[in-house]
Amino acid sequence: MLTDDEHALVKRIGGLASLFEKIFGKEHPADLVEACNHIHALQNMVLSNCAARCYPYQYRLLGHTAVAKKDGDNA
């Protein structure tokens, strides 16, 4: 599960789409799509931390070193 901070950050990052739409308008939708691609990339960075906690031997937490799998671990 996401931590409270991760959930809040994903939500805040998602809110950027509305602000970009206000700034860019709707005349050139490709501009908004380009901004949303970056927004999604930032959200994926945060969401990947949840996967890394669930599967520490397969994924690395951002800012951390990968964990070596120990003999006998099934993760």
All heavy atoms as a GROMACS GRO file, in nm:
protein
  580
    1MET      N    1   0.083  -0.119   0.000
    1MET     CA    2   0.000   0.000   0.000
    1MET      C    3   0.087   0.124   0.000
    1MET      O    4   0.199   0.124   0.050
    1MET     CB    5  -0.091   0.000   0.122
    1MET     CG    6  -0.195  -0.111   0.119
    1MET     SD    7  -0.316  -0.106   0.254
    1MET     CE    8  -0.378   0.058   0.245
    2LEU      N    9   0.033   0.231  -0.055
    2LEU     CA   10   0.104   0.358  -0.055
    2LEU      C   11   0.106   0.417   0.086
    2LEU      O   12   0.009   0.404   0.161
    2LEU     CB   13   0.034   0.458  -0.147
    2LEU     CG   14   0.034   0.429  -0.296
    2LEU    CD1   15  -0.053   0.530  -0.368
    2LEU    CD2   16   0.173   0.430  -0.352
    3THR      N   17   0.214   0.484   0.119
    3THR     CA   18   0.217   0.558   0.245
    3THR      C   19   0.127   0.682   0.228
    3THR      O   20   0.091   0.719   0.115
    3THR     CB   21   0.359   0.603   0.281
    3THR    OG1   22   0.403   0.698   0.182
    3THR    CG2   23   0.455   0.485   0.289
    4ASP      N   24   0.094   0.745   0.337
    4ASP     CA   25   0.013   0.867   0.330
    4ASP      C   26   0.083   0.974   0.247
    4ASP      O   27   0.020   1.043   0.167
    4ASP     CB   28  -0.018   0.920   0.469
    4ASP     CG   29  -0.115   0.832   0.546
    4ASP    OD1   30  -0.185   0.748   0.483
    4ASP    OD2   31  -0.120   0.844   0.670
    5ASP      N   32   0.215   0.988   0.265
    5ASP     CA   33   0.292   1.087   0.190
    5ASP      C   34   0.294   1.055   0.040
    5ASP      O   35   0.280   1.145  -0.043
    5ASP     CB   36   0.435   1.097   0.242
    5ASP     CG   37   0.444   1.166   0.377
    5ASP    OD1   38   0.350   1.241   0.412
    5ASP    OD2   39   0.545   1.146   0.446
    6GLU      N   40   0.312   0.928   0.007
    6GLU     CA   41   0.313   0.889  -0.135
    6GLU      C   42   0.176   0.916  -0.199
    6GLU      O   43   0.168   0.968  -0.310
    6GLU     CB   44   0.348   0.741  -0.150
    6GLU     CG   45   0.493   0.710  -0.120
    6GLU     CD   46   0.522   0.563  -0.106
    6GLU    OE1   47   0.430   0.483  -0.081
    6GLU    OE2   48   0.640   0.528  -0.119
    7HIS      N   49   0.070   0.881  -0.128
    7HIS     CA   50  -0.064   0.903  -0.180
    7HIS      C   51  -0.088   1.052  -0.203
    7HIS      O   52  -0.141   1.093  -0.308
    7HIS     CB   53  -0.169   0.846  -0.082
    7HIS     CG   54  -0.307   0.848  -0.136
    7HIS    ND1   55  -0.396   0.948  -0.112
    7HIS    CD2   56  -0.370   0.761  -0.218
    7HIS    CE1   57  -0.509   0.924  -0.174
    7HIS    NE2   58  -0.497   0.811  -0.238
    8ALA      N   59  -0.049   1.133  -0.107
    8ALA     CA   60  -0.067   1.278  -0.120
    8ALA      C   61   0.012   1.333  -0.237
    8ALA      O   62  -0.037   1.419  -0.312
    8ALA     CB   63  -0.026   1.348   0.010
    9LEU      N   64   0.135   1.283  -0.255
    9LEU     CA   65   0.219   1.334  -0.363
    9LEU      C   66   0.163   1.294  -0.500
    9LEU      O   67   0.158   1.377  -0.591
    9LEU     CB   68   0.362   1.282  -0.347
    9LEU     CG   69   0.465   1.333  -0.448
    9LEU    CD1   70   0.468   1.486  -0.453
    9LEU    CD2   71   0.602   1.278  -0.415
   10VAL      N   72   0.118   1.170  -0.514
   10VAL     CA   73   0.059   1.126  -0.642
   10VAL      C   74  -0.063   1.213  -0.675
   10VAL      O   75  -0.082   1.254  -0.789
   10VAL     CB   76   0.022   0.976  -0.637
   10VAL    CG1   77  -0.065   0.937  -0.754
   10VAL    CG2   78   0.147   0.891  -0.634
   11LYS      N   79  -0.143   1.242  -0.575
   11LYS     CA   80  -0.262   1.325  -0.595
   11LYS      C   81  -0.223   1.468  -0.635
   11LYS      O   82  -0.282   1.526  -0.726
   11LYS     CB   83  -0.347   1.326  -0.467
   11LYS     CG   84  -0.481   1.390  -0.483
   11LYS     CD   85  -0.565   1.372  -0.358
   11LYS     CE   86  -0.700   1.438  -0.376
   11LYS     NZ   87  -0.785   1.421  -0.260
   12ARG      N   88  -0.123   1.523  -0.569
   12ARG     CA   89  -0.077   1.660  -0.601
   12ARG      C   90  -0.021   1.667  -0.742
   12ARG      O   91  -0.046   1.762  -0.816
   12ARG     CB   92   0.027   1.707  -0.501
   12ARG     CG   93  -0.029   1.741  -0.366
   12ARG     CD   94   0.081   1.781  -0.272
   12ARG     NE   95   0.081   1.925  -0.259
   12ARG     CZ   96   0.164   1.991  -0.180
   12ARG    NH1   97   0.255   1.927  -0.111
   12ARG    NH2   98   0.156   2.121  -0.170
   13ILE      N   99   0.058   1.566  -0.777
   13ILE     CA  100   0.116   1.563  -0.912
   13ILE      C  101   0.003   1.555  -1.015
   13ILE      O  102   0.006   1.624  -1.117
   13ILE     CB  103   0.214   1.445  -0.928
   13ILE    CG1  104   0.337   1.466  -0.840
   13ILE    CG2  105   0.255   1.428  -1.073
   13ILE    CD1  106   0.426   1.342  -0.829
   14GLY      N  107  -0.099   1.473  -0.988
   14GLY     CA  108  -0.214   1.462  -1.078
   14GLY      C  109  -0.286   1.594  -1.096
   14GLY      O  110  -0.337   1.625  -1.204
   15GLY      N  111  -0.291   1.673  -0.991
   15GLY     CA  112  -0.355   1.804  -0.998
   15GLY      C  113  -0.285   1.900  -1.093
   15GLY      O  114  -0.345   1.999  -1.138
   16LEU      N  115  -0.161   1.872  -1.125
   16LEU     CA  116  -0.089   1.958  -1.218
   16LEU      C  117  -0.154   1.959  -1.356
   16LEU      O  118  -0.147   2.058  -1.428
   16LEU     CB  119   0.057   1.912  -1.232
   16LEU     CG  120   0.145   1.930  -1.108
   16LEU    CD1  121   0.281   1.866  -1.132
   16LEU    CD2  122   0.159   2.077  -1.073
   17ALA      N  123  -0.218   1.849  -1.394
   17ALA     CA  124  -0.283   1.842  -1.526
   17ALA      C  125  -0.388   1.954  -1.540
   17ALA      O  126  -0.397   2.017  -1.645
   17ALA     CB  127  -0.346   1.706  -1.547
   18SER      N  128  -0.464   1.978  -1.436
   18SER     CA  129  -0.565   2.085  -1.440
   18SER      C  130  -0.501   2.221  -1.457
   18SER      O  131  -0.551   2.306  -1.532
   18SER     CB  132  -0.650   2.084  -1.313
   18SER     OG  133  -0.719   1.963  -1.301
   19LEU      N  134  -0.390   2.243  -1.387
   19LEU     CA  135  -0.321   2.371  -1.400
   19LEU      C  136  -0.262   2.389  -1.539
   19LEU      O  137  -0.269   2.498  -1.597
   19LEU     CB  138  -0.212   2.382  -1.294
   19LEU     CG  139  -0.261   2.390  -1.149
   19LEU    CD1  140  -0.142   2.384  -1.053
   19LEU    CD2  141  -0.340   2.516  -1.127
   20PHE      N  142  -0.203   2.283  -1.594
   20PHE     CA  143  -0.150   2.292  -1.729
   20PHE      C  144  -0.262   2.321  -1.829
   20PHE      O  145  -0.243   2.399  -1.923
   20PHE     CB  146  -0.077   2.162  -1.768
   20PHE     CG  147   0.066   2.158  -1.724
   20PHE    CD1  148   0.105   2.072  -1.622
   20PHE    CD2  149   0.162   2.239  -1.783
   20PHE    CE1  150   0.236   2.068  -1.581
   20PHE    CE2  151   0.293   2.236  -1.742
   20PHE     CZ  152   0.331   2.150  -1.640
   21GLU      N  153  -0.378   2.260  -1.809
   21GLU     CA  154  -0.490   2.285  -1.899
   21GLU      C  155  -0.534   2.431  -1.894
   21GLU      O  156  -0.565   2.492  -1.996
   21GLU     CB  157  -0.607   2.194  -1.865
   21GLU     CG  158  -0.721   2.202  -1.964
   21GLU     CD  159  -0.831   2.103  -1.934
   21GLU    OE1  160  -0.854   2.071  -1.816
   21GLU    OE2  161  -0.894   2.057  -2.030
   22LYS      N  162  -0.533   2.490  -1.774
   22LYS     CA  163  -0.567   2.632  -1.760
   22LYS      C  164  -0.466   2.720  -1.833
   22LYS      O  165  -0.501   2.818  -1.896
   22LYS     CB  166  -0.570   2.672  -1.613
   22LYS     CG  167  -0.692   2.625  -1.539
   22LYS     CD  168  -0.688   2.673  -1.395
   22LYS     CE  169  -0.806   2.625  -1.317
   22LYS     NZ  170  -0.802   2.669  -1.177
   23ILE      N  171  -0.338   2.684  -1.822
   23ILE     CA  172  -0.233   2.764  -1.884
   23ILE      C  173  -0.231   2.747  -2.036
   23ILE      O  174  -0.225   2.845  -2.111
   23ILE     CB  175  -0.094   2.726  -1.826
   23ILE    CG1  176  -0.088   2.767  -1.678
   23ILE    CG2  177   0.019   2.789  -1.905
   23ILE    CD1  178   0.031   2.709  -1.604
   24PHE      N  179  -0.239   2.621  -2.082
   24PHE     CA  180  -0.227   2.593  -2.225
   24PHE      C  181  -0.357   2.613  -2.300
   24PHE      O  182  -0.357   2.633  -2.421
   24PHE     CB  183  -0.180   2.449  -2.249
   24PHE     CG  184  -0.042   2.419  -2.198
   24PHE    CD1  185  -0.009   2.290  -2.163
   24PHE    CD2  186   0.054   2.517  -2.184
   24PHE    CE1  187   0.118   2.258  -2.116
   24PHE    CE2  188   0.180   2.488  -2.137
   24PHE     CZ  189   0.212   2.359  -2.103
   25GLY      N  190  -0.469   2.602  -2.229
   25GLY     CA  191  -0.598   2.606  -2.297
   25GLY      C  192  -0.623   2.474  -2.367
   25GLY      O  193  -0.550   2.377  -2.351
   26LYS      N  194  -0.728   2.471  -2.448
   26LYS     CA  195  -0.766   2.347  -2.515
   26LYS      C  196  -0.747   2.355  -2.666
   26LYS      O  197  -0.786   2.265  -2.738
   26LYS     CB  198  -0.911   2.313  -2.482
   26LYS     CG  199  -0.933   2.282  -2.336
   26LYS     CD  200  -1.075   2.244  -2.307
   26LYS     CE  201  -1.094   2.220  -2.158
   26LYS     NZ  202  -1.229   2.179  -2.124
   27GLU      N  203  -0.688   2.464  -2.715
   27GLU     CA  204  -0.673   2.480  -2.859
   27GLU      C  205  -0.572   2.384  -2.919
   27GLU      O  206  -0.586   2.343  -3.034
   27GLU     CB  207  -0.633   2.625  -2.892
   27GLU     CG  208  -0.744   2.724  -2.867
   27GLU     CD  209  -0.706   2.864  -2.908
   27GLU    OE1  210  -0.636   2.879  -3.010
   27GLU    OE2  211  -0.745   2.958  -2.837
   28HIS      N  212  -0.470   2.349  -2.843
   28HIS     CA  213  -0.366   2.258  -2.892
   28HIS      C  214  -0.355   2.142  -2.793
   28HIS      O  215  -0.267   2.141  -2.707
   28HIS     CB  216  -0.232   2.330  -2.905
   28HIS     CG  217  -0.237   2.442  -3.004
   28HIS    ND1  218  -0.235   2.419  -3.139
   28HIS    CD2  219  -0.248   2.575  -2.988
   28HIS    CE1  220  -0.243   2.535  -3.203
   28HIS    NE2  221  -0.251   2.631  -3.112
   29PRO      N  222  -0.440   2.041  -2.808
   29PRO     CA  223  -0.441   1.931  -2.712
   29PRO      C  224  -0.308   1.856  -2.703
   29PRO      O  225  -0.278   1.798  -2.599
   29PRO     CB  226  -0.552   1.839  -2.761
   29PRO     CG  227  -0.608   1.897  -2.884
   29PRO     CD  228  -0.542   2.028  -2.910
   30ALA      N  229  -0.228   1.859  -2.807
   30ALA     CA  230  -0.099   1.789  -2.803
   30ALA      C  231  -0.009   1.849  -2.696
   30ALA      O  232   0.073   1.777  -2.637
   30ALA     CB  233  -0.031   1.794  -2.939
   31ASP      N  234  -0.022   1.978  -2.669
   31ASP     CA  235   0.059   2.040  -2.563
   31ASP      C  236   0.024   1.980  -2.427
   31ASP      O  237   0.112   1.953  -2.345
   31ASP     CB  238   0.038   2.192  -2.560
   31ASP     CG  239   0.095   2.262  -2.682
   31ASP    OD1  240   0.182   2.202  -2.749
   31ASP    OD2  241   0.052   2.374  -2.710
   32LEU      N  242  -0.105   1.960  -2.402
   32LEU     CA  243  -0.148   1.901  -2.276
   32LEU      C  244  -0.104   1.755  -2.266
   32LEU      O  245  -0.060   1.710  -2.160
   32LEU     CB  246  -0.299   1.913  -2.259
   32LEU     CG  247  -0.354   1.866  -2.125
   32LEU    CD1  248  -0.291   1.942  -2.009
   32LEU    CD2  249  -0.505   1.880  -2.122
   33VAL      N  250  -0.111   1.683  -2.377
   33VAL     CA  251  -0.067   1.543  -2.379
   33VAL      C  252   0.081   1.535  -2.343
   33VAL      O  253   0.122   1.449  -2.264
   33VAL     CB  254  -0.094   1.478  -2.516
   33VAL    CG1  255  -0.025   1.343  -2.527
   33VAL    CG2  256  -0.243   1.464  -2.539
   34GLU      N  257   0.160   1.625  -2.398
   34GLU     CA  258   0.304   1.625  -2.367
   34GLU      C  259   0.328   1.649  -2.218
   34GLU      O  260   0.409   1.580  -2.155
   34GLU     CB  261   0.376   1.732  -2.449
   34GLU     CG  262   0.525   1.731  -2.430
   34GLU     CD  263   0.596   1.831  -2.518
   34GLU    OE1  264   0.536   1.887  -2.610
   34GLU    OE2  265   0.716   1.855  -2.491
   35ALA      N  266   0.256   1.743  -2.160
   35ALA     CA  267   0.270   1.771  -2.016
   35ALA      C  268   0.225   1.649  -1.936
   35ALA      O  269   0.290   1.612  -1.837
   35ALA     CB  270   0.188   1.894  -1.977
   36CYS      N  271   0.116   1.586  -1.976
   36CYS     CA  272   0.064   1.470  -1.903
   36CYS      C  273   0.161   1.352  -1.906
   36CYS      O  274   0.169   1.276  -1.810
   36CYS     CB  275  -0.072   1.429  -1.956
   36CYS     SG  276  -0.204   1.541  -1.902
   37ASN      N  277   0.236   1.338  -2.015
   37ASN     CA  278   0.337   1.233  -2.020
   37ASN      C  279   0.439   1.250  -1.908
   37ASN      O  280   0.480   1.152  -1.844
   37ASN     CB  281   0.407   1.231  -2.156
   37ASN     CG  282   0.320   1.178  -2.266
   37ASN    OD1  283   0.227   1.101  -2.241
   37ASN    ND2  284   0.347   1.218  -2.388
   38HIS      N  285   0.478   1.372  -1.881
   38HIS     CA  286   0.573   1.399  -1.773
   38HIS      C  287   0.508   1.382  -1.636
   38HIS      O  288   0.572   1.333  -1.542
   38HIS     CB  289   0.633   1.539  -1.788
   38HIS     CG  290   0.715   1.554  -1.911
   38HIS    ND1  291   0.842   1.502  -1.924
   38HIS    CD2  292   0.688   1.614  -2.030
   38HIS    CE1  293   0.890   1.529  -2.043
   38HIS    NE2  294   0.798   1.598  -2.109
   39ILE      N  295   0.384   1.422  -1.626
   39ILE     CA  296   0.310   1.404  -1.500
   39ILE      C  297   0.302   1.255  -1.467
   39ILE      O  298   0.326   1.213  -1.354
   39ILE     CB  299   0.170   1.468  -1.510
   39ILE    CG1  300   0.183   1.621  -1.510
   39ILE    CG2  301   0.079   1.420  -1.397
   39ILE    CD1  302   0.057   1.694  -1.548
   40HIS      N  303   0.269   1.174  -1.567
   40HIS     CA  304   0.259   1.029  -1.544
   40HIS      C  305   0.395   0.970  -1.506
   40HIS      O  306   0.402   0.880  -1.421
   40HIS     CB  307   0.204   0.959  -1.669
   40HIS     CG  308   0.061   0.990  -1.695
   40HIS    ND1  309   0.007   0.991  -1.821
   40HIS    CD2  310  -0.041   1.023  -1.611
   40HIS    CE1  311  -0.121   1.023  -1.814
   40HIS    NE2  312  -0.152   1.043  -1.687
   41ALA      N  313   0.501   1.020  -1.566
   41ALA     CA  314   0.635   0.971  -1.531
   41ALA      C  315   0.667   0.999  -1.384
   41ALA      O  316   0.722   0.913  -1.314
   41ALA     CB  317   0.740   1.034  -1.622
   42LEU      N  318   0.632   1.118  -1.336
   42LEU     CA  319   0.655   1.152  -1.195
   42LEU      C  320   0.570   1.063  -1.103
   42LEU      O  321   0.619   1.014  -1.001
   42LEU     CB  322   0.623   1.299  -1.170
   42LEU     CG  323   0.720   1.399  -1.231
   42LEU    CD1  324   0.664   1.541  -1.222
   42LEU    CD2  325   0.856   1.390  -1.164
   43GLN      N  326   0.445   1.041  -1.141
   43GLN     CA  327   0.359   0.954  -1.060
   43GLN      C  328   0.415   0.812  -1.056
   43GLN      O  329   0.415   0.748  -0.952
   43GLN     CB  330   0.217   0.954  -1.115
   43GLN     CG  331   0.142   1.082  -1.089
   43GLN     CD  332   0.005   1.083  -1.152
   43GLN    OE1  333  -0.014   1.035  -1.263
   43GLN    NE2  334  -0.091   1.140  -1.081
   44ASN      N  335   0.463   0.764  -1.169
   44ASN     CA  336   0.520   0.629  -1.174
   44ASN      C  337   0.642   0.616  -1.083
   44ASN      O  338   0.664   0.510  -1.024
   44ASN     CB  339   0.556   0.591  -1.317
   44ASN     CG  340   0.434   0.558  -1.400
   44ASN    OD1  341   0.331   0.518  -1.346
   44ASN    ND2  342   0.444   0.575  -1.530
   45MET      N  343   0.721   0.722  -1.071
   45MET     CA  344   0.836   0.718  -0.980
   45MET      C  345   0.790   0.695  -0.837
   45MET      O  346   0.849   0.615  -0.764
   45MET     CB  347   0.917   0.848  -0.989
   45MET     CG  348   0.995   0.865  -1.116
   45MET     SD  349   1.083   1.023  -1.120
   45MET     CE  350   1.206   0.993  -0.995
   46VAL      N  351   0.685   0.764  -0.797
   46VAL     CA  352   0.634   0.750  -0.661
   46VAL      C  353   0.571   0.612  -0.642
   46VAL      O  354   0.597   0.542  -0.543
   46VAL     CB  355   0.532   0.861  -0.628
   46VAL    CG1  356   0.474   0.842  -0.489
   46VAL    CG2  357   0.596   0.999  -0.641
   47LEU      N  358   0.490   0.569  -0.739
   47LEU     CA  359   0.421   0.440  -0.728
   47LEU      C  360   0.518   0.323  -0.729
   47LEU      O  361   0.492   0.219  -0.668
   47LEU     CB  362   0.320   0.426  -0.841
   47LEU     CG  363   0.204   0.527  -0.839
   47LEU    CD1  364   0.121   0.515  -0.966
   47LEU    CD2  365   0.118   0.510  -0.716
   48SER      N  366   0.633   0.340  -0.794
   48SER     CA  367   0.731   0.232  -0.798
   48SER      C  368   0.786   0.201  -0.659
   48SER      O  369   0.830   0.089  -0.633
   48SER     CB  370   0.844   0.265  -0.895
   48SER     OG  371   0.926   0.368  -0.844
   49ASN      N  372   0.785   0.298  -0.570
   49ASN     CA  373   0.832   0.273  -0.433
   49ASN      C  374   0.744   0.170  -0.363
   49ASN      O  375   0.793   0.089  -0.284
   49ASN     CB  376   0.835   0.402  -0.352
   49ASN     CG  377   0.973   0.460  -0.345
   49ASN    OD1  378   1.068   0.407  -0.400
   49ASN    ND2  379   0.985   0.571  -0.276
   50CYS      N  380   0.615   0.173  -0.390
   50CYS     CA  381   0.524   0.074  -0.331
   50CYS      C  382   0.561  -0.065  -0.380
   50CYS      O  383   0.570  -0.159  -0.300
   50CYS     CB  384   0.380   0.109  -0.368
   50CYS     SG  385   0.259   0.000  -0.292
   51ALA      N  386   0.585  -0.080  -0.508
   51ALA     CA  387   0.626  -0.210  -0.563
   51ALA      C  388   0.758  -0.255  -0.503
   51ALA      O  389   0.777  -0.373  -0.472
   51ALA     CB  390   0.636  -0.202  -0.715
   52ALA      N  391   0.849  -0.163  -0.482
   52ALA     CA  392   0.980  -0.197  -0.426
   52ALA      C  393   0.968  -0.247  -0.282
   52ALA      O  394   1.042  -0.336  -0.240
   52ALA     CB  395   1.074  -0.078  -0.433
   53ARG      N  396   0.875  -0.190  -0.206
   53ARG     CA  397   0.854  -0.239  -0.069
   53ARG      C  398   0.794  -0.379  -0.070
   53ARG      O  399   0.826  -0.463   0.012
   53ARG     CB  400   0.764  -0.143   0.010
   53ARG     CG  401   0.836  -0.024   0.065
   53ARG     CD  402   0.752   0.048   0.168
   53ARG     NE  403   0.622   0.088   0.116
   53ARG     CZ  404   0.600   0.197   0.044
   53ARG    NH1  405   0.701   0.277   0.013
   53ARG    NH2  406   0.480   0.228   0.002
   54CYS      N  407   0.703  -0.404  -0.164
   54CYS     CA  408   0.637  -0.536  -0.173
   54CYS      C  409   0.731  -0.644  -0.225
   54CYS      O  410   0.718  -0.760  -0.187
   54CYS     CB  411   0.515  -0.526  -0.263
   54CYS     SG  412   0.382  -0.425  -0.196
   55TYR      N  413   0.822  -0.606  -0.313
   55TYR     CA  414   0.912  -0.702  -0.376
   55TYR      C  415   1.057  -0.650  -0.366
   55TYR      O  416   1.117  -0.614  -0.467
   55TYR     CB  417   0.875  -0.723  -0.523
   55TYR     CG  418   0.734  -0.773  -0.540
   55TYR    CD1  419   0.630  -0.684  -0.568
   55TYR    CD2  420   0.704  -0.908  -0.526
   55TYR    CE1  421   0.500  -0.729  -0.583
   55TYR    CE2  422   0.574  -0.954  -0.540
   55TYR     CZ  423   0.473  -0.864  -0.570
   55TYR     OH  424   0.344  -0.909  -0.584
   56PRO      N  425   1.114  -0.647  -0.246
   56PRO     CA  426   1.245  -0.584  -0.227
   56PRO      C  427   1.359  -0.652  -0.303
   56PRO      O  428   1.462  -0.591  -0.323
   56PRO     CB  429   1.265  -0.592  -0.076
   56PRO     CG  430   1.179  -0.705  -0.031
   56PRO     CD  431   1.061  -0.704  -0.123
   57TYR      N  432   1.342  -0.776  -0.343
   57TYR     CA  433   1.449  -0.846  -0.414
   57TYR      C  434   1.437  -0.831  -0.565
   57TYR      O  435   1.522  -0.876  -0.639
   57TYR     CB  436   1.450  -0.995  -0.376
   57TYR     CG  437   1.466  -1.013  -0.227
   57TYR    CD1  438   1.364  -1.067  -0.150
   57TYR    CD2  439   1.583  -0.973  -0.162
   57TYR    CE1  440   1.377  -1.082  -0.014
   57TYR    CE2  441   1.596  -0.986  -0.024
   57TYR     CZ  442   1.493  -1.041   0.049
   57TYR     OH  443   1.507  -1.054   0.184
   58GLN      N  444   1.328  -0.768  -0.610
   58GLN     CA  445   1.308  -0.749  -0.753
   58GLN      C  446   1.316  -0.603  -0.795
   58GLN      O  447   1.350  -0.574  -0.908
   58GLN     CB  448   1.173  -0.806  -0.795
   58GLN     CG  449   1.167  -0.957  -0.778
   58GLN     CD  450   1.028  -1.012  -0.803
   58GLN    OE1  451   0.928  -0.941  -0.790
   58GLN    NE2  452   1.021  -1.138  -0.840
   59TYR      N  453   1.282  -0.511  -0.703
   59TYR     CA  454   1.279  -0.369  -0.736
   59TYR      C  455   1.354  -0.290  -0.630
   59TYR      O  456   1.359  -0.327  -0.514
   59TYR     CB  457   1.134  -0.318  -0.744
   59TYR     CG  458   1.051  -0.397  -0.842
   59TYR    CD1  459   0.955  -0.486  -0.797
   59TYR    CD2  460   1.068  -0.382  -0.978
   59TYR    CE1  461   0.878  -0.559  -0.886
   59TYR    CE2  462   0.993  -0.455  -1.069
   59TYR     CZ  463   0.898  -0.543  -1.022
   59TYR     OH  464   0.824  -0.615  -1.110
   60ARG      N  465   1.410  -0.178  -0.670
   60ARG     CA  466   1.490  -0.094  -0.581
   60ARG      C  467   1.409   0.029  -0.540
   60ARG      O  468   1.350   0.097  -0.624
   60ARG     CB  469   1.617  -0.050  -0.655
   60ARG     CG  470   1.706   0.044  -0.577
   60ARG     CD  471   1.825   0.090  -0.660
   60ARG     NE  472   1.787   0.167  -0.776
   60ARG     CZ  473   1.762   0.298  -0.776
   60ARG    NH1  474   1.769   0.368  -0.665
   60ARG    NH2  475   1.730   0.360  -0.888
   61LEU      N  476   1.408   0.058  -0.411
   61LEU     CA  477   1.349   0.182  -0.362
   61LEU      C  478   1.429   0.301  -0.415
   61LEU      O  479   1.552   0.294  -0.423
   61LEU     CB  480   1.349   0.187  -0.210
   61LEU     CG  481   1.245   0.102  -0.138
   61LEU    CD1  482   1.278   0.094   0.010
   61LEU    CD2  483   1.106   0.160  -0.158
   62LEU      N  484   1.361   0.407  -0.453
   62LEU     CA  485   1.431   0.526  -0.498
   62LEU      C  486   1.521   0.578  -0.386
   62LEU      O  487   1.481   0.584  -0.270
   62LEU     CB  488   1.332   0.634  -0.539
   62LEU     CG  489   1.245   0.601  -0.661
   62LEU    CD1  490   1.142   0.711  -0.682
   62LEU    CD2  491   1.330   0.585  -0.784
   63GLY      N  492   1.644   0.607  -0.420
   63GLY     CA  493   1.738   0.657  -0.321
   63GLY      C  494   1.807   0.549  -0.240
   63GLY      O  495   1.883   0.578  -0.150
   64HIS      N  496   1.781   0.422  -0.271
   64HIS     CA  497   1.841   0.311  -0.197
   64HIS      C  498   1.918   0.219  -0.292
   64HIS      O  499   1.903   0.226  -0.412
   64HIS     CB  500   1.733   0.229  -0.126
   64HIS     CG  501   1.669   0.301  -0.013
   64HIS    ND1  502   1.570   0.394  -0.031
   64HIS    CD2  503   1.691   0.296   0.119
   64HIS    CE1  504   1.532   0.443   0.085
   64HIS    NE2  505   1.604   0.385   0.180
   65THR      N  506   1.996   0.131  -0.233
   65THR     CA  507   2.068   0.030  -0.307
   65THR      C  508   1.984  -0.096  -0.312
   65THR      O  509   1.912  -0.126  -0.218
   65THR     CB  510   2.203   0.000  -0.238
   65THR    OG1  511   2.275   0.124  -0.227
   65THR    CG2  512   2.286  -0.099  -0.314
   66ALA      N  513   1.994  -0.171  -0.421
   66ALA     CA  514   1.919  -0.296  -0.433
   66ALA      C  515   1.957  -0.392  -0.321
   66ALA      O  516   2.072  -0.395  -0.274
   66ALA     CB  517   1.948  -0.360  -0.568
   67VAL      N  518   1.861  -0.471  -0.275
   67VAL     CA  519   1.881  -0.568  -0.167
   67VAL      C  520   1.916  -0.703  -0.229
   67VAL      O  521   1.847  -0.750  -0.319
   67VAL     CB  522   1.752  -0.581  -0.083
   67VAL    CG1  523   1.768  -0.688   0.024
   67VAL    CG2  524   1.714  -0.448  -0.021
   68ALA      N  525   2.024  -0.762  -0.182
   68ALA     CA  526   2.064  -0.894  -0.231
   68ALA      C  527   1.973  -1.001  -0.171
   68ALA      O  528   1.945  -0.999  -0.052
   68ALA     CB  529   2.209  -0.921  -0.196
   69LYS      N  530   1.929  -1.093  -0.253
   69LYS     CA  531   1.844  -1.203  -0.206
   69LYS      C  532   1.927  -1.300  -0.126
   69LYS      O  533   2.038  -1.337  -0.164
   69LYS     CB  534   1.780  -1.273  -0.324
   69LYS     CG  535   1.677  -1.375  -0.287
   69LYS     CD  536   1.608  -1.428  -0.410
   69LYS     CE  537   1.504  -1.532  -0.372
   69LYS     NZ  538   1.437  -1.586  -0.490
   70LYS      N  539   1.874  -1.342  -0.010
   70LYS     CA  540   1.943  -1.437   0.077
   70LYS      C  541   1.897  -1.578   0.044
   70LYS      O  542   1.784  -1.599   0.000
   70LYS     CB  543   1.912  -1.407   0.224
   70LYS     CG  544   1.955  -1.270   0.267
   70LYS     CD  545   1.907  -1.240   0.409
   70LYS     CE  546   1.930  -1.095   0.444
   70LYS     NZ  547   1.866  -1.059   0.569
   71ASP      N  548   1.982  -1.677   0.065
   71ASP     CA  549   1.943  -1.817   0.044
   71ASP      C  550   1.821  -1.848   0.130
   71ASP      O  551   1.814  -1.812   0.246
   71ASP     CB  552   2.057  -1.911   0.080
   71ASP     CG  553   2.171  -1.905  -0.020
   71ASP    OD1  554   2.145  -1.862  -0.134
   71ASP    OD2  555   2.283  -1.940   0.017
   72GLY      N  556   1.725  -1.914   0.069
   72GLY     CA  557   1.606  -1.953   0.142
   72GLY      C  558   1.491  -1.852   0.131
   72GLY      O  559   1.380  -1.882   0.168
   73ASP      N  560   1.519  -1.730   0.082
   73ASP     CA  561   1.414  -1.632   0.065
   73ASP      C  562   1.334  -1.664  -0.060
   73ASP      O  563   1.391  -1.695  -0.166
   73ASP     CB  564   1.471  -1.489   0.051
   73ASP     CG  565   1.516  -1.433   0.184
   73ASP    OD1  566   1.464  -1.478   0.289
   73ASP    OD2  567   1.603  -1.345   0.184
   74ASN      N  568   1.202  -1.659  -0.051
   74ASN     CA  569   1.117  -1.692  -0.165
   74ASN      C  570   1.064  -1.568  -0.236
   74ASN      O  571   0.988  -1.579  -0.328
   74ASN     CB  572   0.999  -1.778  -0.119
   74ASN     CG  573   1.043  -1.913  -0.072
   74ASN    OD1  574   1.138  -1.969  -0.127
   74ASN    ND2  575   0.979  -1.967   0.029
   75ALA      N  576   1.099  -1.451  -0.188
   75ALA     CA  577   1.047  -1.328  -0.246
   75ALA      C  578   1.102  -1.302  -0.384
   75ALA      O  579   1.204  -1.345  -0.422
   75ALA     CB  580   1.077  -1.210  -0.155
   0.00000   0.00000   0.00000
